[in-house]
Amino acid sequence: MALSYEEVLDHIVNNKPVPMEDVPDITLEEPKDSEQMEMKLKPWQVKSETVDVTTEDASLQMKNDMEQELSKAMKEGLHDVE
C-alpha cells in the first residue's frame, strides 16, 4: 500500500512506523567497465554529422545534375550555356 505525501509526513511527525515495500536486491545486467562502454554522441554532434552527410549528398547531386545539363546542351549544339 503506497502512502500519500501527507500520510508519510503524519507518520514521521507522530513517530509512527512508515510501512516499506520489499524491494528485491537484484541487478539485471552486469555493469560495463569504461573500456566496453560506447561514447554517446551529444545532440549537436549527431545533428552536425547528419547535416554534413546531407550537404555532401546535395552537393554531389547538384554536380551530377549540372554535368547532365551541360552534356545535353552540348549534344544539342548549344555552346553558350551559363
N, C-alpha and C positions, 0 to 999 in steps of 0.2 A: 504494500500500500504506500503510495507516494504522498508525502505531506506537502501542503502548500507552504509558501514562504512564511505566512502568518503563523501557521501551526508549528513550524520548526522554531520560529522566534519564541513562541509561547513555551515550547518545551525547554529551550535554553534559559529563558528568563526565570522560569519557575523550577529549574533544576530537575526536570523530568528526563528520563532516558529517551533519546532520539532513536526510533527504530531504524535499523540499517538493513539494506538488502544484501544478500550474499552474492558477491561478485567473484566468479571463478578467476584464479590466478593462472592464466594461460597466455602463451604467445602464439599467434597464428603462423608466423614465419620467422625464420632465423634473421636476425639483423645483419645487414650488409656492412662490410667494412668500407672505408673510404675509397679503396682501390677498385672495388667492384661497382660502386655507385656511378651512374652516369650523371654528368652535369646537366641540370635543366637549363634550357635557354630562357633568358629574360624576354618579356613580351616584345621589347623593341628589337631584340636580336632576331626573333622569329619573323617579325614583320619586315625587317630590312632584308633578310635573306629572300623572303617571298617577293618583295619589290624588286630586288636585283635580278632574280630569275625572270620575272615578268617583263622588266625593262629590257633585259637581254633578248628574250624571245620576241618582243615587239620590234626591237631594232633589226633583228635578223629577218623578220617577216617584211619589214619596210624595205630592206635592202633587196630581198628577193623580188618584191613587187616592182621596185624601180628597175631592176635588171630585166624583168619580163616586159615592162612597158617600153624600155629602150630597144630591146630586141625586136619587139613587134613594130615599133616605129621605123627601125632601120630596114626591116623586111618590106615594109610598105613604101619605102623610099623617102620617108620624112626625115631629113637630116637636121632640121632646125628644131630639135627637141630641147626644151628647157626643163 
